[in-house]
Amino acid sequence: MTRTTLSRVLPMAAVGLLGCSDSAGPGAPDFEDPTAYLTYDEIVDHMRSAESRAPAIAELVDVTAMYGTPLTHEGRAMYALRISDNVGVDEDEPTFLMVAAHHANEIGTPVVALDAIGRFLRGYGSDQTITSLVDEYEIWIAPLWNPDSHPDSRKNGRTPNGVNLNRNYPFLWDTACSGSTDPTHGNFKGAAPGSEPEVQAMAALSDDQRFTKVLDYHSAGRETLFGYSCSPHELLGYLGVEAAGLSIASGYEGRIRPPSAEGEHYQWQLGLYSNYSFLTEIGVSQSPTYEEAVAETEGLWAGTLWMLQRPVPISGHVTDAVSGDALEVSIEYLEHPFTLGERNVSEPRFGRYHAFLPTGAHTLRFSHPGYVTLDVPIMVTSAGVVRDIALQRTPLGN
């Protein structure tokens, strides 16, 4: 396989929209896509340019500094672009994460993320669908989650051999189907779960944001991955149907499969936050030409829109019945009990919660220390159901 190196990358130039059909919105009328593969510094500069051209809806976030996690082994920070209608305000909105390049040598994946940034910024204010989604969601896009090794290595910059970040996430890290324990192996999972600074930064970001939906890009294969590798998920059938829908929307004809190992990022999101989390393998090569990578973005953008527009089956807020204060409560699915240590917990700032379940009758149990546990029957429809929950404090003496 011929590797496309970044030593020959051209500087970013202002040319065309590389096949983007969306027209320019008032937020960033002249924000243009790159014309070649970018280095880490150029990717950060591109996101900084997005912020400067559309400061009302785009903010460059130094995730490492924001949460006080370690720099990477080579001293780099982790960055993401936050896009929202009131980007400087912590609003009560569902959150969406797009992340690329946990494997730094999958060089086409940052192109997809940068393409999405351009489409959101140019379309806001002129494209009704894009405007509505930016108004509804807080969108986080992280184009490069393995900056030290970009674009040459599958593993990160830990010496001497590196760690496969997409095997280092703590959920299911210690199962028989997790990554290799051999430091020289390409799937080395690290000496301990969550040992790597990149994974720690993602953990801090995710614990704060409690993402409703997560789309993780890898390559190659033109397919969507769902569920776990060897461990059973209680809702595997439902997840498979949703993965097929995302695959179809992305132009991949419904091709889906389970992941190749445990300890992957999207599995961790699914297990820890019970969110709508999938991994899409893009393209047919880990080292496409830049033109090939750009050509792949059109269908993947359609998949992004489909995922964002997909109704949340059950959502709402959990609050104290008297004070109205938000509560961070445990949520169980009584007909589909978790068996592998998964959890679903409402987020603490607003009490917002989500539950991704198939259509039909379900019972959700809401519990929190000091409050009366509440079992709530809910009929899920294709349009989704909003159900706010108010918990009563446990009477004194009970």
C-alpha positions in Angstrom: 0.0 0.0 0.0 1.4 3.4 -1.0 1.5 5.8 1.9 0.5 9.4 1.3 3.0 11.4 3.3 2.6 14.9 4.7 6.1 16.1 3.8 4.7 17.0 0.4 1.5 18.7 1.7 0.8 22.0 0.0 -0.1 25.0 2.1 -3.8 25.6 2.6 -5.2 27.5 -0.3 -8.4 29.3 -1.0 -9.9 27.4 -3.8 -13.5 26.2 -4.5 -15.6 24.2 -2.2 -14.4 20.8 -3.5 -17.8 19.6 -4.6 -19.8 21.0 -1.7 -23.2 21.9 -2.9 -24.3 24.0 0.2 -24.3 27.7 -0.3 -22.5 30.1 2.0 -24.4 31.3 5.1 -24.0 34.6 6.8 -21.8 33.2 9.6 -18.8 32.3 7.4 -19.4 33.3 3.8 -15.9 32.6 2.6 -14.8 29.7 4.8 -13.2 27.2 2.4 -12.1 23.6 2.7 -8.4 22.6 2.6 -7.0 21.6 -0.8 -4.5 18.9 0.5 -3.8 16.8 3.5 -3.0 18.9 6.6 -0.6 18.5 9.4 -1.6 18.6 13.1 -0.7 22.3 13.3 -2.6 23.1 10.0 -5.7 21.2 11.3 -5.7 23.3 14.5 -5.2 26.5 12.4 -8.1 25.5 10.2 -10.3 25.1 13.2 -9.0 28.4 14.5 -10.0 30.0 11.2 -13.4 28.5 11.5 -13.8 30.2 14.9 -12.5 33.5 13.7 -14.9 33.6 10.7 -18.0 32.4 12.6 -17.4 33.3 16.2 -21.2 33.3 17.0 -21.5 29.6 16.2 -17.9 28.1 16.3 -15.4 27.9 19.2 -12.0 26.2 19.1 -11.7 24.2 22.4 -8.3 23.1 23.8 -9.7 19.9 25.5 -6.5 19.2 27.3 -6.4 22.7 28.9 -10.2 22.8 29.5 -10.1 19.6 31.7 -6.6 19.6 32.9 -5.6 16.3 31.4 -2.0 15.5 30.4 -0.5 16.6 27.1 0.3 13.8 24.7 3.6 12.0 25.0 5.1 14.4 22.5 3.6 17.5 24.3 0.6 18.2 22.1 -2.9 19.3 23.1 -6.1 17.7 22.0 -8.5 20.0 20.1 -12.1 20.0 19.0 -14.4 22.6 17.4 -17.7 23.3 19.2 -20.5 24.4 16.9 -23.8 25.7 18.3 -26.2 28.6 17.8 -25.1 30.2 21.0 -21.7 28.7 21.2 -20.5 30.7 24.3 -23.5 29.6 26.4 -23.9 26.3 28.2 -27.3 25.5 26.8 -29.8 22.7 27.6 -29.3 20.9 24.3 -28.5 17.3 23.2 -24.9 16.9 22.2 -23.2 15.2 19.2 -19.6 14.1 18.8 -17.8 13.4 15.6 -14.2 12.2 16.1 -11.6 11.0 13.6 -8.2 9.5 13.5 -7.8 7.5 16.7 -5.5 5.6 14.3 -3.3 8.3 12.8 -2.4 6.5 9.7 -6.1 6.4 8.5 -5.4 9.7 6.8 -8.7 10.1 5.0 -10.8 10.4 8.2 -9.7 13.9 9.2 -10.8 15.0 5.8 -14.4 13.9 6.5 -14.4 15.8 9.8 -13.0 19.0 8.3 -15.5 18.7 5.5 -18.3 18.6 8.0 -17.0 21.7 9.8 -17.1 23.6 6.5 -20.6 22.4 5.6 -22.0 23.4 9.0 -20.4 26.8 8.9 -21.3 27.6 5.3 -24.8 26.2 5.6 -25.8 27.9 8.8 -28.4 30.7 8.1 -28.9 29.6 4.5 -29.7 25.9 4.6 -32.8 25.1 6.6 -31.7 21.6 7.6 -28.2 22.6 8.8 -29.5 25.7 10.6 -32.1 23.7 12.4 -29.5 21.1 13.5 -27.0 23.7 14.7 -29.9 25.4 16.6 -31.0 22.1 18.2 -27.6 20.4 19.0 -24.3 21.3 20.5 -22.0 19.7 18.0 -18.4 18.8 18.7 -16.0 17.8 15.9 -12.5 16.4 16.7 -10.7 15.8 13.4 -7.5 14.3 14.8 -7.4 12.3 18.0 -3.9 10.9 17.6 -1.8 13.9 16.8 1.6 12.5 17.8 1.7 9.8 15.1 -0.1 11.6 12.3 0.1 10.4 9.5 2.4 7.5 9.9 1.3 5.1 12.7 -1.7 3.2 13.9 -0.5 3.7 17.5 0.2 6.8 19.5 3.5 8.4 20.5 4.3 6.5 23.7 7.9 5.2 23.5 9.2 2.8 22.4 6.3 1.1 20.6 3.1 3.1 21.1 -0.4 2.1 22.2 -3.4 1.5 20.1 -5.8 4.2 21.4 -8.8 2.4 20.1 -8.0 -0.6 22.3 -7.2 1.5 25.4 -10.7 2.6 26.5 -11.6 1.1 29.9 -15.0 -0.5 29.1 -14.4 -4.2 28.3 -10.6 -3.5 28.3 -9.8 -6.7 30.3 -11.9 -9.2 28.3 -10.6 -12.0 26.2 -11.4 -10.1 23.0 -9.6 -6.9 23.9 -6.4 -5.8 22.2 -3.0 -7.4 22.4 -0.8 -7.5 25.5 2.3 -7.5 23.3 3.8 -4.0 23.2 5.1 -4.6 19.7 1.8 -5.6 18.3 -0.3 -3.1 16.3 -3.3 -3.6 18.6 -1.4 -3.3 21.9 -4.0 -2.0 24.3 -1.6 -0.4 26.8 -0.4 -1.4 30.3 -3.6 -0.3 32.0 -7.1 0.8 30.9 -7.3 4.5 30.1 -3.5 4.9 30.5 -3.1 7.2 27.5 -3.5 11.0 27.6 -5.6 11.0 24.5 -8.0 8.6 26.1 -8.0 10.6 29.3 -8.9 13.8 27.4 -11.8 12.0 25.7 -13.0 10.6 29.0 -13.0 14.1 30.6 -14.8 15.7 27.6 -17.4 12.9 27.5 -18.1 12.9 31.2 -18.7 16.6 31.0 -20.8 16.7 27.8 -22.6 13.3 28.1 -22.9 13.0 24.4 -26.3 12.0 23.1 -24.9 10.7 19.8 -21.3 9.7 18.8 -19.9 9.0 15.3 -16.3 7.7 15.2 -14.6 7.6 11.8 -11.9 4.9 10.9 -10.8 3.3 7.6 -11.2 1.3 5.6 -14.1 -0.9 4.6 -17.2 1.2 3.8 -19.3 -0.2 6.6 -20.7 0.7 10.0 -19.7 -1.2 13.2 -22.1 -1.7 16.1 -22.3 -3.3 19.5 -19.4 -5.3 21.1 -17.0 -7.8 19.7 -17.4 -10.9 21.9 -19.6 -9.6 24.6 -23.4 -9.7 24.2 -25.3 -6.4 24.2 -28.9 -6.6 25.4 -30.1 -4.4 22.5 -27.9 -5.9 19.8 -30.8 -6.4 17.3 -31.9 -2.8 17.7 -28.3 -1.5 17.3 -27.8 -3.6 14.2 -30.9 -2.1 12.6 -29.8 1.4 13.4 -26.3 0.7 12.1 -27.7 -0.5 8.8 -29.7 2.7 8.5 -26.6 4.8 9.1 -24.7 2.7 6.6 -27.4 3.1 3.9 -27.5 6.9 4.5 -23.7 7.1 4.2 -23.8 5.4 0.8 -22.5 2.0 2.1 -25.5 -0.1 1.1 -26.3 -1.3 4.6 -23.0 -3.1 5.2 -22.5 -3.6 9.0 -20.5 -5.8 11.3 -19.4 -6.1 14.9 -16.1 -4.6 15.9 -12.9 -6.6 15.7 -12.0 -6.1 19.4 -13.1 -4.8 22.7 -11.8 -1.6 24.4 -12.8 0.6 21.5 -13.9 4.2 21.9 -17.4 3.9 20.5 -18.0 0.8 22.7 -16.9 2.8 25.7 -19.4 5.5 24.8 -22.2 3.0 24.4 -21.4 1.2 27.6 -20.8 4.1 29.9 -23.4 6.6 28.6 -25.9 4.3 26.7 -25.8 6.8 23.8 -26.3 6.4 20.1 -22.7 5.4 19.3 -21.4 3.9 16.1 -18.1 3.5 14.2 -18.0 4.0 10.4 -15.1 2.6 8.4 -14.7 4.9 5.4 -13.3 4.3 1.9 -11.4 1.3 0.6 -7.9 2.4 1.6 -6.2 3.8 4.7 -4.0 5.9 2.4 -6.2 7.3 -0.3 -5.2 10.2 -2.5 -6.6 13.5 -1.3 -9.0 13.6 -4.2 -10.3 10.1 -3.2 -10.7 11.2 0.4 -12.7 14.3 -0.7 -14.9 12.2 -3.0 -15.9 10.0 0.0 -17.2 13.0 2.0 -20.5 13.5 0.1 -22.1 10.3 1.2 -20.7 10.5 4.7 -22.2 14.0 5.1 -25.6 12.5 4.2 -25.0 9.9 6.9 -24.1 12.7 9.4 -27.4 14.5 8.7 -29.3 11.2 9.0 -27.8 10.5 12.3 -28.5 14.0 13.7 -32.1 13.9 12.4 -32.8 10.4 13.9 -35.3 10.9 16.7 -34.2 10.1 20.2 -36.6 7.3 21.3 -37.0 8.6 24.9 -35.7 11.9 26.2 -36.5 14.4 28.9 -35.3 15.8 32.2 -35.1 14.4 35.7 -35.7 16.9 38.5 -36.5 17.1 42.2 -40.3 17.2 42.5 -40.2 20.1 45.0 -37.3 22.3 44.1 -37.1 21.6 40.4 -33.3 21.1 40.7 -31.7 18.8 38.1 -30.8 15.3 39.3 -28.1 12.9 38.2 -30.0 9.6 38.5 -29.5 6.0 37.4 -31.8 4.8 34.6 -32.5 1.1 34.1 -34.4 -0.7 31.3 -36.4 -3.3 33.1 -37.2 -5.3 30.0 -33.6 -5.1 28.9 -31.3 -5.2 31.9 -27.6 -4.4 31.5 -25.3 -7.4 32.1 -21.8 -6.1 31.5 -21.6 -3.1 33.8 -23.2 -0.7 31.4 -25.0 2.3 32.8 -27.4 5.1 31.9 -27.3 8.3 34.0 -28.9 11.7 33.5 -26.5 14.5 33.2 -26.1 16.8 36.2 -26.4 20.4 34.9 -30.0 20.1 33.5 -31.0 16.6 34.4 -31.3 15.8 30.7 -31.4 12.1 29.8 -31.8 9.8 26.8 -32.8 6.2 26.3 -32.2 4.5 22.9 -34.7 1.7 22.7 -36.7 0.1 19.9 -40.3 1.0 19.3 -42.8 -0.6 21.6 -43.5 -0.8 25.4 -40.7 -0.3 27.9 -40.4 0.4 31.6 -37.7 2.8 32.8 -36.6 2.8 36.4 -35.3 6.1 37.8 -33.4 5.9 41.1 -31.2 8.2 43.2 -30.1 8.0 46.8 -32.5 9.8 49.1 -35.3 9.6 46.5 -38.2 7.3 45.9 -37.4 4.9 43.0 -39.9 5.4 40.2 -40.8 2.9 37.5 -42.3 4.6 34.4 -44.0 2.7 31.6 -43.3 4.3 28.2 -44.5 3.4 24.7 -41.8 4.3 22.2 -42.9 5.5 18.8 -40.9 6.2 15.6 -41.2 9.9 16.3 -39.7 9.5 19.8 -41.2 10.4 23.2 -40.4 13.2 25.6 -41.1 12.4 29.2 -40.0 14.5 32.1 -39.5 12.8 35.5 -40.0 14.4 38.9 -38.6 12.4 41.8 -39.9 12.7 45.4 -37.5 12.7 48.3 -37.7 9.6 50.5 -39.9 10.4 53.6 -38.1 10.9 56.8 -37.9 7.8 58.9 -38.0 5.5 55.8 
